[in-house]
Amino acid sequence: MTEHVIVERRGTIQVIRMNRPDKKNALTRAMYAAMAEALAAGDGDEDVRVHVFLGVPGAFSSGNDINDFMAFAEGGALGEEVIDLLVALARSQKPIVSGVDGIAVGIGTTINLHCDLTFATRRTVFRTPFVDLGLVPEAGSSLLAPAMIGRQQAFATLGLGRGLPAERAKAVGLIYEVVDEDDLEREVFAAAEEIAAKPPEALKIARDLMRGSREEVVARIKQEAELFAGRLRSAEALEAFSAFLNRKKAG
């Protein structure tokens, strides 16, 4: 486990909070592992009815930690912890609600494709700059995003890396609701409590019908991961990472 992920219970709600504010919630391997473990534990606990994902004020997640990215590039493969979380999201047995405020980059966007309800603040912008980094989409987003928001919007988001402001994200169906910053967690927990109060077996059946084949999503996650790992060692990606690190040093 890691201090950068806080897991707690609020009655029948399991809260998974990314808590690395100094790095804008950039995800490390330990954070991926902690969230995957929490999802698995919650799914296996009859007392848990719903999962909630939250970040910190101003940052849901800025994406993968750049140092881990560089380590992945050197090793030529994504960490097992990353795949474990993505597969756990795809196979989740309990509903997932997310509350997004501010920065939502890469996995900070794609994690929400697996959520049943996402609330975002007005200052939130969803970004997936995979191609700009010489990479490919991940988390099953190449399958889920076109189905959810349409192929052309998915291309603009995943291919061109164009930001999706919260209001636009709601309009195209990426998220459920846009709320004020001060109301975000209240709205998230109100929705989670409403979900938790529903007959669990009936809700599970309804959710499974709406989500369709989990294994198709898992297969796409693994296909993307293989391509992603290969791209990490590409000249395009190494050049993009070098430019990014140089900008950080200059800044």
SULDAWO-V531592 format. One record per backbone hydrogen bond with DSSP energy under -0.5 kcal/mol. CO is the residue of the C=O (numbers start at 1). NH is the residue of the N-H. E is the energy in kcal/mol with one decimal. If there is no record, write none. Layout:
BEGIN
co=CO nh=NH e=E
co=CO nh=NH e=E
END
This chain:
BEGIN
co=2 nh=5 e=-1.4
co=4 nh=19 e=-3.8
co=5 nh=7 e=-0.6
co=6 nh=17 e=-2.9
co=8 nh=15 e=-3.3
co=10 nh=13 e=-1.4
co=12 nh=49 e=-3.2
co=12 nh=50 e=-1.3
co=13 nh=10 e=-2.9
co=13 nh=15 e=-0.6
co=14 nh=16 e=-0.5
co=14 nh=52 e=-2.6
co=15 nh=8 e=-2.1
co=15 nh=17 e=-0.6
co=16 nh=18 e=-0.6
co=16 nh=54 e=-2.2
co=17 nh=6 e=-2.8
co=20 nh=23 e=-1.7
co=20 nh=25 e=-2.6
co=21 nh=24 e=-1.6
co=23 nh=26 e=-1.1
co=24 nh=62 e=-1.3
co=27 nh=65 e=-2.7
co=28 nh=32 e=-2.3
co=29 nh=33 e=-2.5
co=30 nh=34 e=-2.3
co=31 nh=35 e=-2.3
co=32 nh=36 e=-2.5
co=33 nh=37 e=-2.5
co=34 nh=38 e=-2.1
co=35 nh=39 e=-2.4
co=36 nh=40 e=-2.3
co=37 nh=41 e=-2.5
co=38 nh=42 e=-2.7
co=39 nh=43 e=-2.6
co=40 nh=44 e=-1.5
co=42 nh=45 e=-1.1
co=44 nh=46 e=-0.6
co=45 nh=48 e=-1.7
co=47 nh=49 e=-0.5
co=49 nh=95 e=-0.7
co=50 nh=14 e=-2.7
co=51 nh=97 e=-2.6
co=52 nh=16 e=-3.4
co=53 nh=99 e=-2.3
co=54 nh=18 e=-2.7
co=56 nh=59 e=-2.4
co=58 nh=103 e=-2.0
co=59 nh=56 e=-2.6
co=61 nh=105 e=-2.7
co=63 nh=27 e=-2.9
co=65 nh=69 e=-2.1
co=66 nh=70 e=-2.2
co=67 nh=71 e=-2.0
co=68 nh=72 e=-2.9
co=69 nh=73 e=-2.4
co=70 nh=74 e=-2.1
co=71 nh=75 e=-2.1
co=72 nh=76 e=-2.0
co=72 nh=77 e=-1.2
co=79 nh=82 e=-0.7
co=79 nh=83 e=-1.4
co=80 nh=84 e=-2.7
co=81 nh=85 e=-1.9
co=82 nh=86 e=-2.2
co=83 nh=87 e=-2.7
co=84 nh=88 e=-2.2
co=85 nh=89 e=-2.4
co=86 nh=90 e=-2.0
co=87 nh=91 e=-2.3
co=89 nh=92 e=-0.9
co=95 nh=51 e=-2.8
co=96 nh=116 e=-2.7
co=96 nh=117 e=-1.5
co=97 nh=53 e=-2.5
co=98 nh=119 e=-2.7
co=99 nh=55 e=-0.6
co=100 nh=121 e=-2.0
co=101 nh=103 e=-0.5
co=102 nh=125 e=-1.6
co=103 nh=60 e=-2.2
co=103 nh=61 e=-1.8
co=104 nh=127 e=-2.7
co=105 nh=108 e=-2.9
co=106 nh=109 e=-2.2
co=106 nh=110 e=-2.5
co=107 nh=111 e=-2.0
co=109 nh=112 e=-1.4
co=110 nh=113 e=-1.2
co=111 nh=114 e=-1.3
co=112 nh=115 e=-1.1
co=117 nh=98 e=-2.4
co=118 nh=176 e=-2.3
co=118 nh=177 e=-1.7
co=119 nh=100 e=-3.0
co=120 nh=179 e=-2.4
co=121 nh=124 e=-1.6
co=124 nh=166 e=-2.0
co=125 nh=104 e=-1.0
co=126 nh=164 e=-2.8
co=127 nh=106 e=-2.3
co=128 nh=130 e=-0.9
co=129 nh=133 e=-1.1
co=130 nh=133 e=-0.9
co=130 nh=135 e=-2.8
co=131 nh=134 e=-2.0
co=138 nh=141 e=-1.8
co=140 nh=143 e=-1.3
co=140 nh=144 e=-2.8
co=141 nh=145 e=-2.1
co=143 nh=147 e=-1.0
co=144 nh=148 e=-2.1
co=145 nh=149 e=-3.4
co=145 nh=150 e=-0.6
co=146 nh=150 e=-1.4
co=150 nh=154 e=-2.3
co=151 nh=155 e=-2.3
co=152 nh=156 e=-2.3
co=153 nh=157 e=-2.2
co=154 nh=158 e=-3.5
co=154 nh=159 e=-0.7
co=155 nh=159 e=-1.7
co=155 nh=160 e=-2.0
co=156 nh=162 e=-2.4
co=158 nh=131 e=-0.7
co=163 nh=165 e=-0.6
co=164 nh=126 e=-2.5
co=165 nh=169 e=-2.9
co=166 nh=170 e=-2.3
co=167 nh=171 e=-2.0
co=168 nh=172 e=-2.1
co=169 nh=173 e=-0.6
co=169 nh=174 e=-2.4
co=169 nh=175 e=-1.0
co=170 nh=173 e=-0.7
co=177 nh=120 e=-2.3
co=179 nh=122 e=-0.9
co=180 nh=183 e=-1.2
co=180 nh=184 e=-0.8
co=181 nh=184 e=-1.0
co=183 nh=187 e=-2.6
co=184 nh=188 e=-2.5
co=185 nh=189 e=-2.8
co=186 nh=190 e=-2.0
co=187 nh=191 e=-2.1
co=188 nh=192 e=-2.4
co=189 nh=193 e=-2.5
co=190 nh=194 e=-1.8
co=191 nh=195 e=-2.4
co=192 nh=196 e=-2.6
co=193 nh=197 e=-1.2
co=195 nh=198 e=-1.6
co=199 nh=203 e=-2.3
co=200 nh=204 e=-2.3
co=201 nh=205 e=-2.1
co=202 nh=206 e=-2.3
co=203 nh=207 e=-2.8
co=204 nh=208 e=-2.7
co=205 nh=209 e=-2.2
co=206 nh=210 e=-1.9
co=207 nh=211 e=-2.4
co=208 nh=212 e=-1.7
co=213 nh=217 e=-0.9
co=214 nh=218 e=-2.6
co=215 nh=219 e=-2.6
co=216 nh=220 e=-1.7
co=217 nh=221 e=-2.6
co=218 nh=222 e=-2.3
co=219 nh=223 e=-2.1
co=220 nh=224 e=-3.0
co=221 nh=225 e=-2.3
co=222 nh=226 e=-1.9
co=223 nh=227 e=-2.0
co=224 nh=228 e=-3.4
co=225 nh=229 e=-2.5
co=226 nh=230 e=-1.8
co=227 nh=231 e=-2.3
co=228 nh=232 e=-1.8
co=229 nh=233 e=-0.6
co=230 nh=233 e=-0.9
co=231 nh=234 e=-1.9
co=234 nh=238 e=-2.4
co=235 nh=239 e=-2.1
co=236 nh=240 e=-2.1
co=237 nh=241 e=-3.0
co=238 nh=242 e=-2.1
co=239 nh=243 e=-2.2
co=240 nh=244 e=-2.2
co=241 nh=245 e=-2.7
co=242 nh=246 e=-2.2
co=243 nh=247 e=-2.1
co=244 nh=248 e=-2.0
co=245 nh=249 e=-2.2
co=246 nh=250 e=-2.4
co=247 nh=251 e=-2.1
END
